[in-house]
C-alpha cells in the first residue's frame, strides 16, 4: 500500500468535511419551510462552513503548487481569516494568474 504524506491525508479528511457540510446544508435547505425555520439556520450554517473550507482548501492547494508541496503555516492560514468574500476574491486571483490551470 502506498504511503501518502500527512498533508495529503489531512486534505483528504478536509474534503470529506467539505462534502458533508455542503450536502447536509443543501439537504436541510430542501426541507426548510415557513414552519421549520430551524432548517434554514442549520442549512445556512452548514453551507457557510462548507464554502469557507472549500475556498481555504483551494488557497492551500495553490500554495502547495507554488511552494514544492509545502503547506502554509498556521499563521499564514489564520491571516486569511474567515471572510468568505475575501477568500472568494483570493480564489478568483488564483484562477486569473493561471495556477489553477491543471491541463497540459
NULO-112881 format. One line per field, with one value per residue (C-alpha): residue number from 1; residue in three letters; x, y, z. Coordinates in nm, 4 decimals, decimal comma, always signed. Example, Ala and Ser with C-alpha at 12.3 -4.5 7.8 and 13.67 -1.06 7.14 Angstrom:
BEGIN
nr = [1 2] $
rest = [ALA SER] $
east = [+1,2300 +1,3670] $
north = [-0,4500 -0,1060] $
up = [+0,7800 +0,7140] $
# end
This chain:
BEGIN
nr = [1 2 3 4 5 6 7 8 9 10 11 12 13 14 15 16 17 18 19 20 21 22 23 24 25 26 27 28 29 30 31 32 33 34 35 36 37 38 39 40 41 42 43 44 45 46 47 48 49 50 51 52 53 54 55 56 57 58 59 60 61 62 63 64 65 66 67 68 69 70 71 72 73 74 75 76 77 78 79 80 81 82 83 84 85 86 87 88 89 90 91 92 93 94 95 96 97 98 99 100 101 102 103 104] $
rest = [UNK UNK UNK UNK UNK UNK UNK UNK UNK UNK UNK UNK UNK UNK UNK UNK UNK UNK UNK UNK UNK UNK UNK UNK UNK UNK UNK UNK UNK UNK UNK UNK UNK UNK UNK UNK UNK UNK UNK UNK UNK UNK UNK UNK UNK UNK UNK UNK UNK UNK UNK UNK UNK UNK UNK UNK UNK UNK UNK UNK UNK UNK UNK UNK UNK UNK UNK UNK UNK UNK UNK UNK UNK UNK UNK UNK UNK UNK UNK UNK UNK UNK UNK UNK UNK UNK UNK UNK UNK UNK UNK UNK UNK UNK UNK UNK UNK UNK UNK UNK UNK UNK UNK UNK] $
east = [+0,0000 +0,1459 +0,2424 +0,0844 +0,2302 +0,0412 -0,0620 -0,2474 -0,4312 -0,5280 -0,6567 -0,8492 -1,0159 -1,0877 -1,2513 -1,4805 -1,5778 -1,6368 -1,8525 -2,0563 -2,1087 -2,2284 -2,4514 -2,6061 -2,6616 -2,8366 -3,0458 -3,1591 -3,2372 -3,4644 -3,6573 -3,6830 -4,0181 -4,2083 -4,2984 -3,9448 -3,7261 -3,4562 -3,3781 -3,2912 -3,0436 -2,8863 -2,8691 -2,7083 -2,4615 -2,3501 -2,3313 -2,1243 -1,8827 -1,8591 -1,7932 -1,5367 -1,3484 -1,3655 -1,2210 -0,9464 -0,8641 -0,8214 -0,5862 -0,3878 -0,3572 -0,2477 +0,0170 +0,1382 +0,1546 +0,3745 +0,5973 +0,7152 +0,4139 +0,4917 +0,1763 +0,1187 +0,1913 -0,0856 -0,0044 -0,0410 -0,3806 -0,5038 -0,4062 -0,6667 -0,9432 -1,2978 -1,4285 -1,5874 -1,5847 -1,2102 -1,1427 -1,3530 -1,1601 -0,8337 -0,9564 -1,0500 -0,6940 -0,5619 -0,7636 -0,6647 -0,2927 -0,3278 -0,2033 -0,5384 -0,4908 -0,4196 -0,4456 -0,1183] $
north = [+0,0000 +0,3420 +0,5756 +0,9167 +1,2290 +1,3691 +1,6751 +1,4509 +1,2697 +1,5991 +1,7386 +1,4167 +1,4471 +1,8130 +1,7088 +1,4718 +1,7505 +1,9969 +1,7449 +1,6656 +2,0320 +2,1207 +1,8161 +1,8468 +2,2176 +2,1550 +1,8718 +2,0944 +2,3761 +2,1445 +2,0527 +2,4091 +2,5855 +2,8525 +2,6129 +2,4682 +2,7751 +2,5802 +2,4022 +2,7393 +2,8156 +2,4700 +2,4885 +2,8304 +2,7402 +2,4209 +2,5919 +2,8819 +2,6445 +2,4244 +2,7138 +2,8727 +2,5449 +2,4791 +2,8211 +2,7746 +2,4316 +2,5946 +2,8525 +2,5768 +2,3670 +2,6720 +2,7455 +2,3856 +2,4035 +2,7112 +2,6008 +2,2464 +2,0918 +2,2708 +2,3536 +2,7079 +2,7719 +2,8036 +3,1749 +3,2174 +3,0463 +3,2435 +3,5672 +3,4894 +3,4883 +3,3650 +3,6260 +3,4292 +3,7297 +3,7804 +3,4084 +3,4070 +3,7073 +3,5277 +3,2191 +3,4422 +3,5787 +3,2211 +3,1406 +3,4649 +3,4124 +3,0683 +2,8442 +2,6645 +2,5519 +2,1812 +2,0935 +2,0464] $
up = [+0,0000 -0,0933 +0,1901 +0,1481 +0,3085 +0,6084 +0,4045 +0,1584 +0,4355 +0,6015 +0,2706 +0,2132 +0,5552 +0,4843 +0,1565 +0,3443 +0,5852 +0,2995 +0,1168 +0,4286 +0,5161 +0,1659 +0,1168 +0,4642 +0,4053 +0,0754 +0,2221 +0,5093 +0,2658 +0,0662 +0,3810 +0,5153 +0,5096 +0,6988 +0,9813 +1,0021 +1,0360 +1,2199 +0,8938 +0,7380 +1,0169 +1,0004 +0,6235 +0,6080 +0,8824 +0,7055 +0,3668 +0,5003 +0,6760 +0,3666 +0,1291 +0,3590 +0,3969 +0,0219 -0,0547 +0,2059 +0,0604 -0,2817 -0,1291 +0,0469 -0,2682 -0,4683 -0,2052 -0,2262 -0,6064 -0,5845 -0,2925 -0,3754 -0,1961 +0,1330 +0,3249 +0,4502 +0,8156 +1,0712 +1,0959 +0,7175 +0,7243 +1,0246 +0,8484 +0,5822 +0,8409 +0,7842 +0,5422 +0,2580 +0,0225 +0,0747 +0,0291 -0,2875 -0,4207 -0,3486 -0,5357 -0,8289 -0,8303 -0,8287 -1,1392 -1,3129 -1,2537 -1,4103 -1,1315 -1,1297 -1,4897 -1,4467 -1,8152 -2,0103] $
# end
